[in-house]
Amino acid sequence: MDRLHTLLEHNRAFVENREYEQFKTDKFPGKGLAILACMDARLVELLPKAMGLKNGDVKLIKNAGALITHQWGSVMRSLIVAVYELRAEEICVVAHHDCGMRAIDPNKVLAHAQERGVSEETIVTLRGAGIDLDNWLKGFDNVADSVRHSVHTIRNHPLMPKDIPVHGMVIHPSTGRLEVIVNGYGEGEKAAAPE
Ligand SMILES: [Zn+2]
Protein backbone atom coordinates (compact mmCIF):
# COMPACT_ATOMS: atom_id res chain seq x y z
CA MET A 1 0.00 0.00 0.00
CA ASP A 2 1.31 3.50 -0.81
CA ARG A 3 1.74 6.17 1.83
CA LEU A 4 -1.53 7.96 1.16
CA HIS A 5 -3.60 4.81 1.39
CA THR A 6 -1.76 3.64 4.49
CA LEU A 7 -2.70 6.95 6.12
CA LEU A 8 -6.30 6.72 4.95
CA GLU A 9 -6.62 3.12 6.09
CA HIS A 10 -5.41 4.07 9.55
CA ASN A 11 -7.72 7.07 9.55
CA ARG A 12 -10.80 5.02 8.78
CA ALA A 13 -10.16 2.76 11.76
CA PHE A 14 -9.25 5.74 13.99
CA VAL A 15 -12.56 7.47 13.35
CA GLU A 16 -14.59 4.25 13.43
CA ASN A 17 -13.14 3.27 16.81
CA ARG A 18 -13.76 6.81 18.12
CA GLU A 19 -10.11 7.09 19.12
CA TYR A 20 -10.47 10.87 18.74
CA GLU A 21 -12.42 11.07 21.97
CA GLN A 22 -9.27 11.18 24.11
CA PHE A 23 -8.14 14.30 22.20
CA LYS A 24 -11.29 16.38 22.64
CA THR A 25 -10.54 20.00 23.47
CA ASP A 26 -11.24 23.49 22.09
CA LYS A 27 -9.21 25.84 19.91
CA PHE A 28 -7.87 27.97 22.77
CA PRO A 29 -4.50 26.96 24.20
CA GLY A 30 -5.18 25.70 27.73
CA LYS A 31 -1.71 26.67 28.92
CA GLY A 32 -1.84 30.10 27.28
CA LEU A 33 1.22 29.42 25.15
CA ALA A 34 2.20 29.76 21.52
CA ILE A 35 5.31 27.79 20.54
CA LEU A 36 7.46 28.19 17.45
CA ALA A 37 9.48 24.99 17.04
CA CYS A 38 11.53 23.18 14.40
CA MET A 39 9.85 20.61 12.17
CA ASP A 40 12.55 18.01 12.96
CA ALA A 41 11.07 14.50 12.94
CA ARG A 42 12.67 13.68 16.30
CA LEU A 43 10.55 16.36 17.96
CA VAL A 44 7.14 15.18 16.79
CA GLU A 45 6.35 13.44 20.08
CA LEU A 46 9.44 14.29 22.11
CA LEU A 47 8.88 18.06 22.26
CA PRO A 48 5.32 17.96 23.68
CA LYS A 49 6.22 15.15 26.08
CA ALA A 50 9.41 16.89 27.25
CA MET A 51 7.49 20.12 27.81
CA GLY A 52 4.49 18.47 29.49
CA LEU A 53 2.05 19.41 26.73
CA LYS A 54 -1.13 17.66 25.68
CA ASN A 55 -3.58 18.22 22.87
CA GLY A 56 -5.27 21.59 23.40
CA ASP A 57 -2.49 23.04 25.56
CA VAL A 58 -0.67 25.22 23.04
CA LYS A 59 -0.64 26.81 19.62
CA LEU A 60 2.22 25.02 17.90
CA ILE A 61 3.84 26.57 14.84
CA LYS A 62 6.56 24.57 13.12
CA ASN A 63 9.00 25.18 10.32
CA ALA A 64 12.56 24.35 9.35
CA GLY A 65 14.80 25.67 12.13
CA ALA A 66 12.11 27.48 14.16
CA LEU A 67 13.06 30.53 12.13
CA ILE A 68 11.27 33.78 11.40
CA THR A 69 12.50 34.69 7.95
CA HIS A 70 10.28 37.68 7.48
CA GLN A 71 8.69 40.20 9.80
CA TRP A 72 5.54 40.06 7.66
CA GLY A 73 5.60 36.35 6.87
CA SER A 74 3.21 33.63 7.97
CA VAL A 75 5.04 32.70 11.19
CA MET A 76 4.82 36.22 12.55
CA ARG A 77 1.20 36.45 11.42
CA SER A 78 0.40 33.19 13.22
CA LEU A 79 1.93 34.53 16.43
CA ILE A 80 0.01 37.80 16.16
CA VAL A 81 -3.26 35.93 15.60
CA ALA A 82 -2.46 33.56 18.48
CA VAL A 83 -1.93 36.51 20.82
CA TYR A 84 -4.89 38.69 19.86
CA GLU A 85 -7.52 36.17 18.84
CA LEU A 86 -6.61 32.87 20.44
CA ARG A 87 -5.60 33.73 24.00
CA ALA A 88 -1.87 33.03 23.81
CA GLU A 89 -0.31 34.93 26.71
CA GLU A 90 3.33 33.89 26.31
CA ILE A 91 5.50 32.78 23.41
CA CYS A 92 8.31 30.19 23.34
CA VAL A 93 10.79 29.75 20.50
CA VAL A 94 12.19 26.21 20.67
CA ALA A 95 15.10 25.35 18.39
CA HIS A 96 17.31 22.30 18.86
CA HIS A 97 20.84 20.98 18.70
CA ASP A 98 21.86 19.10 15.54
CA CYS A 99 19.34 21.02 13.42
CA GLY A 100 19.26 20.47 9.66
CA MET A 101 19.05 24.23 9.17
CA ARG A 102 22.41 24.82 10.83
CA ALA A 103 24.97 25.74 8.20
CA ILE A 104 22.71 24.64 5.36
CA ASP A 105 24.27 25.46 1.99
CA PRO A 106 21.87 27.31 -0.37
CA ASN A 107 24.00 26.33 -3.38
CA LYS A 108 23.67 22.66 -2.48
CA VAL A 109 19.89 22.99 -2.15
CA LEU A 110 19.69 24.67 -5.54
CA ALA A 111 21.95 22.01 -7.08
CA HIS A 112 19.58 19.35 -5.72
CA ALA A 113 16.64 21.28 -7.19
CA GLN A 114 18.35 21.17 -10.58
CA GLU A 115 18.99 17.44 -10.22
CA ARG A 116 15.25 17.05 -9.65
CA GLY A 117 14.30 18.88 -12.81
CA VAL A 118 14.23 22.57 -11.92
CA SER A 119 16.00 24.30 -14.80
CA GLU A 120 18.97 26.58 -14.38
CA GLU A 121 16.97 29.12 -16.36
CA THR A 122 14.30 29.16 -13.64
CA ILE A 123 16.92 29.86 -11.00
CA VAL A 124 18.49 32.60 -13.10
CA THR A 125 15.04 34.11 -13.73
CA LEU A 126 14.22 34.10 -10.00
CA ARG A 127 17.51 35.78 -9.17
CA GLY A 128 16.90 38.29 -11.98
CA ALA A 129 13.48 39.08 -10.50
CA GLY A 130 15.24 40.15 -7.32
CA ILE A 131 14.60 37.04 -5.24
CA ASP A 132 17.55 36.59 -2.95
CA LEU A 133 17.59 32.78 -3.01
CA ASP A 134 20.81 32.51 -1.02
CA ASN A 135 19.39 34.51 1.82
CA TRP A 136 15.99 32.84 1.59
CA LEU A 137 17.49 29.35 1.84
CA LYS A 138 20.07 30.26 4.44
CA GLY A 139 19.79 28.63 7.85
CA PHE A 140 21.93 29.65 10.81
CA ASP A 141 25.45 29.07 12.09
CA ASN A 142 24.76 29.06 15.81
CA VAL A 143 21.52 27.79 17.31
CA ALA A 144 21.58 30.04 20.39
CA ASP A 145 22.19 33.15 18.27
CA SER A 146 19.36 32.09 15.98
CA VAL A 147 16.96 31.74 18.94
CA ARG A 148 18.01 35.15 20.27
CA HIS A 149 17.39 36.64 16.85
CA SER A 150 13.89 35.10 16.60
CA VAL A 151 12.99 36.29 20.11
CA HIS A 152 14.24 39.76 19.22
CA THR A 153 12.14 39.82 16.03
CA ILE A 154 8.99 38.80 17.94
CA ARG A 155 9.56 41.19 20.83
CA ASN A 156 10.20 44.12 18.54
CA HIS A 157 7.44 43.48 16.05
CA PRO A 158 5.37 46.66 15.78
CA LEU A 159 2.11 44.73 16.21
CA MET A 160 3.25 42.62 19.18
CA PRO A 161 2.10 43.92 22.59
CA LYS A 162 4.99 44.76 24.89
CA ASP A 163 3.63 42.77 27.85
CA ILE A 164 3.94 39.33 26.19
CA PRO A 165 6.86 37.32 27.62
CA VAL A 166 8.88 35.77 24.78
CA HIS A 167 11.15 32.90 25.82
CA GLY A 168 13.90 31.31 23.76
CA MET A 169 15.02 27.72 24.29
CA VAL A 170 17.11 24.97 22.76
CA ILE A 171 15.94 21.39 23.17
CA HIS A 172 18.17 18.32 22.96
CA PRO A 173 16.75 16.12 20.18
CA SER A 174 17.53 12.87 22.02
CA THR A 175 16.96 13.62 25.71
CA GLY A 176 14.43 16.46 25.41
CA ARG A 177 16.43 18.52 27.87
CA LEU A 178 15.64 22.23 27.59
CA GLU A 179 18.16 25.00 27.86
CA VAL A 180 16.84 28.52 28.31
CA ILE A 181 18.59 30.99 26.03
CA VAL A 182 16.25 33.92 26.69
CA ASN A 183 14.09 34.12 29.79
CA GLY A 184 11.08 36.16 28.70
CA TYR A 185 10.41 37.31 32.27
CA GLY A 186 13.76 39.09 32.20
CA GLU A 187 15.20 36.94 34.98
CA GLY A 188 18.61 36.64 33.37
CA GLU A 189 19.74 34.47 30.52
CA LYS A 190 21.37 31.10 30.15
CA ALA A 191 19.40 29.27 32.84
CA ALA A 192 19.04 25.54 32.27
CA ALA A 193 16.80 22.81 33.58
CA PRO A 194 18.51 20.90 36.41
CA GLU A 195 20.56 17.94 35.21
ZN1 LIG B 1 15.72 21.51 13.20
Residues whose N, C-alpha, C, O or C-beta is under 5 A from the ligand:
A	BS01	ZN	C38 D40 G65 C99 G100 M101
